[in-house]
Amino acid sequence: MIHTLNIKTAGIPLKQAEKALIMIHGRGGSAQDILSLSQHLKVKDYALLAPQALNHTWYPLSFMAPVDQNEPWLSSALEMVDETVKAVLDAGIRPENIYFFGFSQGACLTLEFLARNAQRFGGATAIIGGVIGDKVNRENYKGDFAGTPVFLGTSNPDFHVPVERVYATANIFREMNAEVTEKVYANFGHSINQEEMELANSIIFK
């Protein structure tokens, strides 16, 4: 299962936009699903881009599985995010005006990509996700977020994402100079709530 670049778009046309939001869907979801969430975000003047995973899944196993067991799908998925970022950069939008939003498997993919490619971005929202692997490989994560705001929202417990991995991810991002806000909801379930969207708007999409 190797992904092919298939980017769905909404919002302002990329060539006319000054800001872009890259949205990464979860397992079983779709680019159109995640794009529909943008109606709850303050992104009316953004270009919106959402790559589509082959068969609606970025990688086959849990994000907590050994990394090599999710290959070559994981590397292909990371490449799809990278290609989406390059499309935005090629349109003349600067990195500090590129934003990210990911949910569940898409949140994990977003966070893994950002940790491997840290620089000053506009901001990132990751709902129920953490960096990928059975163990955290800190050597993979290099760069400096230079104050990039990052919002992590999750439920505790969550069937797919242990809250400990969310906290570990927050700590890594802080070490790399991101401005991290985390919010843990007790027994909320594996979904996105209205307060998380409001927090994303107040922290990221100001």
N, C-alpha and C positions, 0 to 999 in steps of 0.2 A: 504494500500500500504506500505508494509515493504520491504525494499531492501535486497537483498542477495548479498554477496560479489562476485563481478565479475570484476576482474582486467585485463585490457588489457595492454600489455607491448610492448615496442620497445626499440631501443637503445642498449646499452651494457647490457649483461645478469646481473641480479642483484647480483649474487654471485661474479662476476668479477669486479663490479663497485666500485669506491670510492665515487661517488656522485650519488644522485637520484633526479629526478624531478617528483613530483606528479601533474598531470594535471586534473582539474575538469571541465567537460563540462557544458554547459548551458541548459536551458529548450528546449526540442526538439532536442538537439544535441546528440552526442554520444562520447564514449571514443575514437573511431577511428578518429572522426572529430578533437577533441582537440589534439590528438597525432600528427596529420598531421601538426599542427602549429609549431611543434618542429623544422621543417626544416628551420625556420626563426630565430631560437635561437642558441646561442653558447653552445650547449649541446651535442656535438658529443661524449664526453667521459662519459656521464651520462646514468644510467639506467632510463628509462621512464616508469611511471606507471599511468594508468588512470582508476579509477573505473567507472563502467557503472551503471547509475540509472535505476531502473525498469520503464518501459514505458517512458524512456528518460526525466523523470522529478523527481527532488529531493524532491520537496514538492509542493502541489497543488495550493496554493494561492500566492499572492504577498509577497515578503520578508518584506513588510511594514504592513502586516496583523498582528493582535495579535498572539503571538507565539503559544498559545494553539490551534488556528484554523489551524495551519500547522502541528499539531501533529496527530499521532505518526510518520509521515513521516520525519519531521525535525530531530528528535532525531535519527531515523534510518539512515538518511543521514550522520549526524555527526559521527555516529558509523562506517560507511563505510570509511570515511576519516581516522578515528582513526585506523581502521584495516589495511588500506593501509600503514599508517606510521609504524605500528608495523611490517608489513612484511619487510619494509626497515630496521628497527632497528634489526630485527631478522637475517638479512643477514650480520650484522656487520657494517653497515654504521651509523656513529655518527649523532646526531641531527643537528650539525652545518654544515653537508654536505647534508642535506635534503632541497630541494627547492620546491616551490609551484607556480602553474600558474592556474588561474581560470578566466572564462569569464561569465559575466551576472549572471544567477542564480548560476553558479559554482564559480564566484567571491564572491558572497554573502556567499556561504557555506564555501569557503576557509577562508574568513576573520572572520566569526563567529567561526570556528574551532580554528583558530590561537589565537583569542582574549581570548578564553576559556582555551587555553593550551599554554600560552606564555612561551617561553624559547629561547635560542639562536639557531635559525635555519640558514640555508644558506641564505635564502632570499625568498621573495614572490612577485609575480606580480598579481594584480587583476584589470581586465579591466571591468569597469562599474559594480561596486558592492559596498556594504556597510554591516555593521553588521545588524543582522536580528531582526525584531520586530517593532510593531507600535510605541513603545517608546524604547529608548536605555536603557537597564538595565545594568548599569555599574557594579553592584554587580556580574554579571556573569563572568566578565573579570578579571582574576588574573594571576600573574606571571610577568616575566621580560624578555623582548626580548633581552636585553643585546647587543643592537646595531645591531640587525638583519635589513638588508636593505629591505624596502618595497616600491614598486612602485604602485601607484594608478592612472590609466588613465580613463577618462570618457568624455562624451559629455554633454554639457549644451545647451538646455535642453535634457533630456532623458526621454522617455515615461515611463520607468520602475523604474529608479533610480534617485531620486532627488539629485541634486548636493549638497544640504545641508547635506544629509546623508553621502555622500562621505567625505565632510569636517569634519563632526562629527567623522567619523571612523578614519580619519587621526589623529585627535586630541587625540582620545583614544589610538591609537597605539604609538603616541609620548609620552603620559603620561606613557606608559609601556615600554619606552626606546627603541622603534624601530626608525630606521633612515628612515623617511618617505619622499618620493618624490611624489608630485601629479602633474598631468598635465590635464588641462581641455580644451577641444576643443569645440569651439562654433559651434553649429548646425551640428556636424559631423554625428550624427545618431548612431544607436545601433549596432556598429560593431567595429572591431579592425583595426587600421591603421598602416602603415609601420613605422611611427615614434615611435609609442608605442613599437613595437618590437625592434627597435633600442635602445630606452631608456631602455627597459628591459635588453638588452645585455650589455649596458654600466654601468647600476646601479647594476644589480643582477648577470648576468652571465659573469663576467669579466674574 
